[in-house]
Amino acid sequence: MKKSKQEIITFKADASLLEAMKGIPNRSEFIRAAILASLDSVCPLCKGAGILTPYQKSHFDSFLMDHSLEECEKCREVHLICLNKP
């Protein structure tokens, strides 16, 4: 079994983030878990950019011809609805 090579990644944190992370016993593991959880929730269209490219927007506009965005009555989150349901 080949062991994967690990790399060190650094980032800047302001005082409030440092304060919030005080007391976390294994901050590296916490940060890894938070990043993996965030990556699992990335928008499949924009891949986390928050903006669609012109081509993505064109495809999405075509998609919306048979779908709509609606707010859930229970959780109030916006979700896709297929308009072609039988």
N, C-alpha and C positions, 0 to 999 in steps of 0.2 A: 504494500500500500504506500503510494507516494504522498508525502506530506505537502500540503499546499504552502506556498511562501506567503508570509504575512507582510504587509506594508504598514508603515505608520502614516496616519493622516492627522494633520493638525488643523485647528480652526480657532478663530478669535471668539472670545466670549466676554460680554460686558459684565459689569459688577453684579447686576441683578440676576443674571443667569448663574454666575458663580455662587452667589448666595443661595439661590434656589437648589443648587446641586450639593450644597453642604450636607453632610450626613449620609449621602448615598455611599454605601460601602465599596462598591465596585463601579466607579463611574464609567470606565471603559466598556464594561459589559452592558450597562444601562444605555449608553450612547449607541452601541451596536444594535441593541434590541429596538431602540427608538427609530433608528434609520431604517432597519429592515421592515418595521411596521409601517413606516411612512411610504416606503417603496411599494408596499403591497396595496396602498391606497392611491397611487398615482393615476391620474386620468389617462385612459388608454389612447385618447386622441392626441392631446397636447404633450403627453409624457411629463407632466409637471411644469411645463413652461407657463401655463395660464393663458396662453394665446394660441389660437389656431393659425396655421399658415393659410395663405389664400386657397391653396388646393384642398387642405383639410376642411376649410369653411365651405367650399363648394360641395364636397362630398357630404358634409353634415347637413347642408341645406337640402340636398337631394333626399337624405335619410329622413328629414323632418317632414317630407311630403306625405309619408305614411306613418309618422310617429309624432308625438307631441311631448312637451315638457309640462308636467303637472306637479303641483304641491300635494304631498300626502296629507290627508286629513288627520292622521294619527301622529306622525312624527314631524310634520311640517317641512320635510326635506323634499327637494325637487327631484323627480325621477322621470324616466322615459316611459311612455305608454304607446303600445302598438295600436294603431287605428284600424288595422285589418283583422282584428280578433273576430272569430266567428260568433 
